[in-house]
Amino acid sequence: MELSSISSQVSSQASAQISAQMSLLLLRKTLELQAANITGLVQSAAPASAPSNPPNLGNSIDVMA
């Protein structure tokens, strides 16, 4: 092997490693942002209120047709 081909391979591998690290960093930041957005949505969601129907309404189902 020639010295120039070895340095080219090392440079190529280093570039690929840096690219992989940047992709992983971007993925982590995206996941953190999505988690923050979901947390905000969950906190802003109104809690389900109890129905204001009379107590006798909705207690039985008529299945005879």
C-alpha positions as CSV (number, residue, x, y, z in Angstrom):
1,M,0.0,0.0,0.0
2,E,1.1,3.5,-0.7
3,L,1.3,6.1,2.0
4,S,-1.1,8.3,0.2
5,S,-3.8,5.6,0.0
6,I,-3.5,4.9,3.7
7,S,-3.9,8.6,4.6
8,S,-6.8,8.8,2.3
9,Q,-8.5,5.8,4.0
10,V,-7.8,7.3,7.5
11,S,-9.3,10.6,6.4
12,S,-12.3,8.9,5.0
13,Q,-12.9,6.8,8.1
14,A,-12.5,9.9,10.3
15,S,-15.0,11.8,8.2
16,A,-17.5,8.9,8.4
17,Q,-17.1,8.7,12.2
18,I,-17.7,12.4,12.6
19,S,-20.7,12.2,10.3
20,A,-22.1,9.3,12.4
21,Q,-21.5,11.3,15.6
22,M,-23.3,14.4,14.2
23,S,-26.2,12.2,13.1
24,L,-26.5,10.7,16.6
25,L,-26.3,14.2,18.2
26,L,-29.1,15.4,15.9
27,L,-31.2,12.4,16.7
28,R,-30.8,13.0,20.5
29,K,-31.7,16.6,20.1
30,T,-34.8,15.8,18.1
31,L,-35.9,13.2,20.7
32,E,-35.4,15.8,23.5
33,L,-37.5,18.3,21.6
34,Q,-40.2,15.8,20.9
35,A,-40.3,14.8,24.6
36,A,-40.6,18.5,25.6
37,N,-43.4,19.0,23.1
38,I,-45.3,15.9,24.3
39,T,-44.9,17.0,28.0
40,G,-46.3,20.4,27.2
41,L,-49.3,18.8,25.4
42,V,-50.0,16.4,28.2
43,Q,-49.9,19.2,30.8
44,S,-52.1,21.5,28.7
45,A,-54.7,18.8,28.1
46,A,-57.8,19.4,30.2
47,P,-58.7,16.7,32.7
48,A,-61.8,14.7,31.8
49,S,-64.8,16.1,33.8
50,A,-67.5,13.9,35.2
51,P,-70.6,13.8,33.2
52,S,-73.4,16.1,34.4
53,N,-76.2,13.6,33.5
54,P,-78.9,12.6,36.0
55,P,-77.9,9.5,38.1
56,N,-80.5,7.3,36.4
57,L,-79.4,8.0,32.9
58,G,-77.0,5.6,31.2
59,N,-77.1,2.8,33.8
60,S,-78.7,0.2,31.6
61,I,-78.8,-0.7,27.9
62,D,-82.0,-1.9,26.2
63,V,-80.9,-4.7,23.9
64,M,-84.4,-5.8,22.8
65,A,-85.3,-4.5,19.5
